[in-house]
Amino acid sequence: MGVRQIAAYLNERGLRTQTGGRWGVGAVHQLLTRTTYFGVHRFNVSGKRKGTKKNPDDVVDVQVPPIIEKEGFDEVQAIMKSRAAQLKAPRFVTAPTLLGGVVFCAGCGGAMTLRTSGKGEEYRYYTCCTAARQGKDWL
């Protein structure tokens, strides 16, 4: 289950947050990423007024009794990271081509673009944008 599905699951069963509210994506995400559950509570991480992150030297880690194993916590973090949406520029999200912003060149890591050829542009294929601009000798 993803974070959104977990929030929906909790709300459907009438389970409420500590303050009696409904579960949301942010609350579930905060719950799943809190290090306190595996035995390390962090104080002074961010400012209360503006929520700005504080200097790492000012953060205080305190050992507390764990309620889950560190390995289980790390596994959840890995799953969440693998499912996290990748931030892409709007031009890639709304690209008119099928794989716009998704396909990259194995040689240089640059973007691939759709090319056409033939009568009436009947043949379509992807090529490296860098090679198209700078020539194939560049690779």
C-alpha positions as CSV (number, residue, x, y, z in Angstrom):
1,M,0.0,0.0,0.0
2,G,1.1,3.5,-0.7
3,V,0.8,6.5,1.7
4,R,-2.5,7.6,0.1
5,Q,-4.0,4.1,0.3
6,I,-2.9,3.8,4.0
7,A,-4.7,7.1,4.8
8,A,-7.8,6.0,3.1
9,Y,-7.7,2.6,4.9
10,L,-7.4,4.3,8.3
11,N,-10.2,6.8,7.5
12,E,-12.6,4.0,6.2
13,R,-12.2,2.2,9.5
14,G,-13.0,5.3,11.5
15,L,-9.5,5.5,13.0
16,R,-8.5,9.0,13.9
17,T,-5.3,10.9,14.5
18,Q,-4.1,11.9,18.0
19,T,-6.1,15.1,17.7
20,G,-9.2,13.4,16.5
21,G,-8.8,14.4,12.9
22,R,-8.9,12.4,9.7
23,W,-5.7,10.9,8.3
24,G,-4.1,12.6,5.4
25,V,-1.1,11.9,3.2
26,G,1.2,14.2,5.2
27,A,0.3,12.7,8.6
28,V,0.8,9.1,7.3
29,H,4.1,10.1,5.7
30,Q,5.3,11.7,8.9
31,L,4.4,8.6,10.8
32,L,6.2,6.3,8.4
33,T,9.4,8.4,8.4
34,R,9.8,9.1,12.2
35,T,13.0,7.7,13.6
36,T,11.6,7.5,17.1
37,Y,9.9,4.2,16.3
38,F,13.3,2.4,16.0
39,G,14.9,4.0,19.0
40,V,16.3,7.5,18.0
41,H,14.2,10.5,18.9
42,R,15.5,13.8,17.4
43,F,15.1,17.2,19.1
44,N,15.7,20.6,17.7
45,V,15.4,19.5,14.0
46,S,13.4,22.5,12.8
47,G,12.2,25.9,14.1
48,K,8.6,25.9,15.3
49,R,7.6,29.3,13.9
50,K,8.8,28.9,10.3
51,G,9.6,25.2,10.1
52,T,13.1,25.9,8.8
53,K,15.7,23.2,9.2
54,K,18.2,23.9,11.9
55,N,22.0,23.4,11.7
56,P,22.8,19.7,12.0
57,D,25.2,20.5,14.9
58,D,22.2,21.8,16.9
59,V,20.2,18.6,16.5
60,V,20.1,16.3,19.6
61,D,19.6,12.6,19.2
62,V,18.2,10.7,22.2
63,Q,18.0,7.0,22.5
64,V,14.5,5.8,23.4
65,P,13.0,2.2,23.6
66,P,12.3,1.0,20.1
67,I,8.9,-0.4,19.1
68,I,10.1,-1.7,15.7
69,E,13.3,-3.1,14.3
70,K,15.7,-0.8,12.4
71,E,15.7,-3.2,9.4
72,G,11.9,-3.0,9.1
73,F,12.1,0.8,9.2
74,D,14.8,0.9,6.5
75,E,12.8,-1.5,4.3
76,V,9.8,0.9,4.5
77,Q,12.0,3.9,3.6
78,A,13.4,2.0,0.6
79,I,9.9,1.2,-0.6
80,M,8.7,4.7,-0.2
81,K,11.8,6.1,-2.0
82,S,11.2,3.7,-4.9
83,R,7.6,4.8,-5.3
84,A,8.3,8.5,-4.9
85,A,7.2,10.6,-7.8
86,Q,10.2,12.0,-9.8
87,L,10.0,15.7,-10.2
88,K,10.0,16.5,-13.9
89,A,9.7,19.8,-15.7
90,P,6.2,20.5,-17.0
91,R,7.5,20.4,-20.6
92,F,8.2,16.7,-20.0
93,V,5.0,15.8,-18.2
94,T,2.9,17.3,-21.0
95,A,5.2,16.2,-23.8
96,P,3.4,15.4,-27.1
97,T,5.5,12.3,-27.6
98,L,4.9,9.0,-25.8
99,L,8.2,8.7,-23.9
100,G,9.1,12.4,-23.6
101,G,11.2,13.1,-20.5
102,V,11.4,9.3,-19.7
103,V,13.9,7.9,-22.2
104,F,17.6,8.7,-21.9
105,C,20.7,7.8,-24.0
106,A,22.8,4.9,-22.7
107,G,25.9,6.5,-24.1
108,C,25.8,10.0,-22.7
109,G,22.7,10.1,-20.4
110,G,21.1,12.9,-22.5
111,A,17.5,13.0,-23.5
112,M,16.2,11.0,-26.4
113,T,13.8,12.6,-28.9
114,L,11.3,11.2,-31.5
115,R,12.4,11.4,-35.1
116,T,10.5,10.5,-38.2
117,S,11.5,9.5,-41.7
118,G,10.0,8.1,-44.9
119,K,7.1,9.3,-47.0
120,G,4.6,10.9,-44.9
121,E,6.8,10.4,-41.8
122,E,5.7,6.8,-41.5
123,Y,8.8,5.6,-39.6
124,R,9.3,6.8,-36.1
125,Y,12.3,6.1,-33.9
126,Y,14.1,7.7,-30.9
127,T,17.6,9.3,-31.2
128,C,20.0,11.0,-28.8
129,C,19.5,14.8,-28.8
130,T,23.2,15.3,-28.0
131,A,24.3,13.2,-30.9
132,A,21.8,15.1,-33.2
133,R,23.1,18.5,-32.1
134,Q,26.9,17.7,-31.8
135,G,27.3,14.8,-34.2
136,K,27.7,11.1,-33.6
137,D,31.5,11.5,-33.1
138,W,30.8,13.3,-29.8
139,L,29.7,10.1,-28.2
